[in-house]
Amino acid sequence: MPVEIITSLQNPRLKRLVRLRDRRSRDEERAFLVEGYREIRRALEKKVQIDELYFSKDWFLGSNEPSLIAEAEAAGAKLFELTKDAFAKVAYRERPDGLLGVAPQWQRSLSDILLPKDPFILVVEAIEKPGNLGTILRSADAAGCDAVVVCDPVTDLFNPNVVRASTGVLFSVPCVVEESSRVLEWLRARGIRTVATTPAAKELYTQAPLTGPLAIIMGSEQYGLSEFWLKNSDLPVRIPMAGQADSLNVAMAALITLFEAVRQRGLGR
């Protein structure tokens, strides 16, 4: 397949890529950006369709890019080669590596999640910052979570910074966006115990039983968990704070709590 070469900074395709940084454009097109060698590699490994792949040899960091481009083309991607300046216009990374894909958005429901005997799930509510959501996905992947459920999101799952901060594990961790009330109903119907993290809890997270069917519930950066989850969760827990700060960054708190569950569940063996 011939490669289209783009040199003009006014090319309509470049303008479209810039628009896809905006949530409204992503939602209208049902498409999103995947930038970076590692992210595109993980998308292809998980059979995520890359419809278009834009690359610039002037930005390549190594020698593996041509094989990845060939793999994307074999999987159906249309290729576009950009000049250095053209790629700089569409890249959202400070130090791009010359690879940018466009992929279709997907939509999973709770019924699509395949659960093992003792499911281990992370539920996050109203996360505001894309970087935090991406880091949370990365932590959930490392901890071996069976799914991440995003309730009432402020930022969208397909924000470029979510993809970047997740280092591409967005493509490997089953992730569903749903309303809190429906999530709670789904968890209860499957006998999954809910553990809510809040600074007001009496019990430390290290003292709480985190084995068996489990969902850890994390709240937003500014307000923490809503009254809905605080009232309806089975057990509130807290992370001890010895200094002046009364809470941790939500991504850090999620990481700490998840790996206490990993320790108790013996998932690292």
C-alpha positions in Angstrom: 0.0 0.0 0.0 1.5 3.4 -1.0 2.3 5.8 1.9 0.9 9.2 1.7 3.5 11.9 2.5 2.3 15.0 4.4 4.5 18.1 4.4 2.0 21.0 4.7 1.1 22.2 8.2 -2.3 23.2 6.8 -3.1 19.7 5.7 -6.7 18.8 6.8 -5.5 15.5 8.3 -3.2 17.3 10.6 -6.0 19.7 11.7 -8.2 16.7 12.4 -5.5 15.1 14.6 -5.2 18.3 16.6 -9.0 18.4 17.1 -8.9 14.9 18.5 -7.2 16.2 21.5 -10.5 17.7 22.4 -13.1 15.5 24.0 -16.0 16.8 21.9 -14.2 15.9 18.7 -13.3 12.4 20.1 -16.9 11.7 21.1 -18.3 13.0 17.8 -15.9 10.8 15.8 -15.8 7.9 18.3 -12.1 7.9 17.7 -9.0 8.7 19.8 -5.2 9.2 19.6 -2.6 6.6 20.5 0.9 8.1 20.6 4.1 6.3 21.3 5.9 3.1 20.4 5.0 1.2 23.5 1.3 2.3 23.4 0.9 1.4 19.8 2.7 -1.9 20.4 0.4 -2.8 23.2 -2.7 -1.9 21.2 -1.6 -4.2 18.3 -0.8 -7.0 20.8 -4.4 -6.8 22.1 -5.9 -6.7 18.6 -7.0 -3.1 18.9 -7.6 -1.7 15.4 -5.3 1.2 14.5 -7.1 2.8 11.5 -4.4 5.3 10.7 -0.7 5.5 11.6 1.2 8.7 11.3 5.0 8.6 11.5 8.1 10.8 11.1 11.5 9.2 10.8 13.0 12.4 12.0 11.7 11.7 15.5 12.4 7.9 15.8 14.3 7.0 18.9 15.5 3.5 17.9 15.5 1.0 15.1 12.3 -1.0 15.9 9.9 1.5 14.4 9.8 0.2 10.8 8.8 -3.3 12.0 6.0 -1.8 14.1 4.8 0.3 11.2 4.8 -2.8 9.0 2.8 -4.7 11.6 0.2 -1.9 11.8 -0.1 -1.8 8.1 -0.6 -5.6 7.9 -3.3 -5.2 10.5 -5.2 -2.7 8.3 -3.7 0.7 9.2 -3.4 3.4 6.6 0.0 4.9 6.7 1.0 8.6 6.5 4.6 9.9 6.6 5.1 13.3 8.1 7.9 15.8 8.0 9.5 16.7 11.3 7.6 20.0 11.6 4.3 18.4 10.6 4.7 15.7 13.3 5.6 18.3 15.9 2.3 20.0 15.2 0.2 16.9 16.0 2.2 15.3 18.8 1.0 16.0 22.3 4.1 14.7 24.0 6.9 17.0 24.9 9.4 14.6 23.5 7.6 12.6 20.7 9.0 9.4 19.3 7.5 9.8 15.8 4.5 7.5 16.0 0.9 8.5 16.4 -2.1 6.3 15.7 -5.9 6.8 15.4 -8.1 4.1 16.8 -11.9 3.7 17.2 -13.3 4.0 20.6 -15.0 1.0 22.1 -17.8 0.7 24.7 -17.9 -2.2 27.2 -20.7 -2.9 29.6 -20.6 -4.6 33.0 -22.0 -7.8 31.4 -18.9 -8.0 29.2 -16.6 -8.5 32.2 -15.6 -12.1 32.7 -15.1 -12.8 36.4 -13.1 -15.6 38.0 -14.2 -17.3 41.2 -12.7 -14.7 43.5 -12.8 -11.5 41.4 -10.6 -8.6 42.3 -12.0 -5.3 41.0 -11.1 -1.6 41.3 -13.9 1.0 41.2 -13.0 4.6 40.8 -15.5 7.5 41.1 -15.4 10.9 39.4 -11.7 11.0 38.7 -10.8 14.4 37.4 -7.2 14.3 36.1 -6.4 12.2 33.0 -2.9 11.5 34.4 -4.3 10.0 37.6 -6.8 7.8 35.7 -4.0 6.5 33.5 -1.8 5.8 36.4 -4.6 4.0 38.2 -5.1 1.8 35.2 -1.4 1.0 35.2 -1.5 0.1 38.9 -4.6 -2.1 38.4 -2.8 -4.0 35.7 0.3 -4.5 37.8 -1.9 -5.7 40.7 -3.7 -8.2 38.6 -7.2 -6.6 38.8 -9.8 -8.4 36.8 -11.4 -5.1 35.8 -11.5 -1.4 36.4 -14.9 0.3 36.6 -15.0 4.0 36.2 -18.1 5.6 37.8 -19.4 9.0 36.8 -16.2 10.1 35.1 -15.1 13.7 34.8 -12.4 12.9 32.4 -13.0 10.5 29.5 -11.2 7.2 29.2 -9.8 8.1 25.8 -8.1 11.3 26.7 -4.6 11.2 25.2 -3.0 11.7 28.7 -5.0 8.7 30.0 -3.5 6.6 27.2 0.0 8.0 27.9 -0.1 7.6 31.7 -1.4 4.1 31.4 1.6 3.2 29.2 -0.9 1.4 26.9 -2.4 -1.0 29.5 -5.7 0.7 28.7 -5.8 -1.9 26.0 -5.2 -4.9 28.4 -7.2 -4.1 31.5 -11.0 -4.6 31.0 -12.4 -1.2 31.7 -16.1 -0.2 31.9 -17.7 3.2 32.4 -21.0 3.1 34.3 -23.2 4.9 36.8 -22.5 4.3 40.5 -26.0 2.9 41.3 -25.7 0.3 38.5 -22.3 -0.7 39.5 -23.3 -1.3 43.1 -26.3 -3.4 42.0 -24.0 -5.4 39.8 -21.5 -6.0 42.6 -24.1 -7.0 45.1 -25.8 -9.4 42.6 -22.4 -11.2 42.3 -21.6 -11.3 46.0 -18.6 -9.0 45.6 -17.7 -7.2 48.9 -17.0 -3.5 48.6 -14.2 -1.8 50.6 -14.4 2.0 50.5 -11.3 4.2 51.1 -11.9 7.3 53.2 -9.8 9.3 55.8 -12.8 9.1 58.2 -12.7 5.3 58.5 -11.6 3.8 61.8 -10.1 0.6 60.4 -6.7 0.7 58.7 -6.5 -0.8 55.3 -3.8 -3.3 56.5 -6.2 -4.6 59.1 -9.1 -5.2 56.8 -9.7 -8.5 55.1 -9.0 -8.0 51.4 -9.4 -11.6 50.2 -12.3 -13.3 48.4 -14.6 -11.5 45.9 -13.5 -7.9 46.4 -14.0 -4.4 44.9 -11.9 -1.6 46.2 -13.6 1.8 45.8 -11.6 5.0 45.4 -13.0 8.5 45.2 -12.1 11.7 43.4 -9.1 13.9 44.0 -10.8 16.8 45.5 -13.8 15.4 47.4 -13.1 11.7 47.9 -15.9 9.2 47.8 -19.5 10.4 47.5 -22.1 9.8 50.2 -23.6 7.1 47.9 -20.5 4.9 48.2 -19.7 5.8 51.8 -23.2 4.7 52.8 -23.5 1.6 50.6 -20.1 0.1 50.8 -19.5 -2.9 53.1 -16.4 -1.7 54.9 -14.7 1.7 55.1 -10.9 1.7 55.5 -8.2 4.4 55.7 -4.5 4.8 55.0 -2.7 6.2 58.1 -1.4 9.7 57.7 1.4 10.7 60.1 2.1 14.2 58.7 0.0 17.3 58.1 -1.6 16.1 54.9 -4.9 14.3 55.5 -4.9 12.3 52.2 -2.7 11.0 49.4 -3.0 11.5 45.7 -5.7 9.2 44.5 -3.4 7.3 42.2 -0.9 6.7 45.0 -3.7 5.7 47.4 -5.0 3.2 44.9 -1.6 1.7 44.4 -1.0 1.3 48.1 -4.4 -0.3 48.8 -4.3 -2.6 45.7 -0.9 -4.0 46.7 -2.1 -4.7 50.3 -4.8 -6.7 48.7 -2.2 -8.4 46.5 -0.2 -9.3 49.6 -3.2 -10.8 51.4 -4.4 -12.6 48.3 -1.0 -14.0 47.5 -1.3 -12.9 43.9 2.4 -12.3 43.6 3.3 -15.9 44.0 
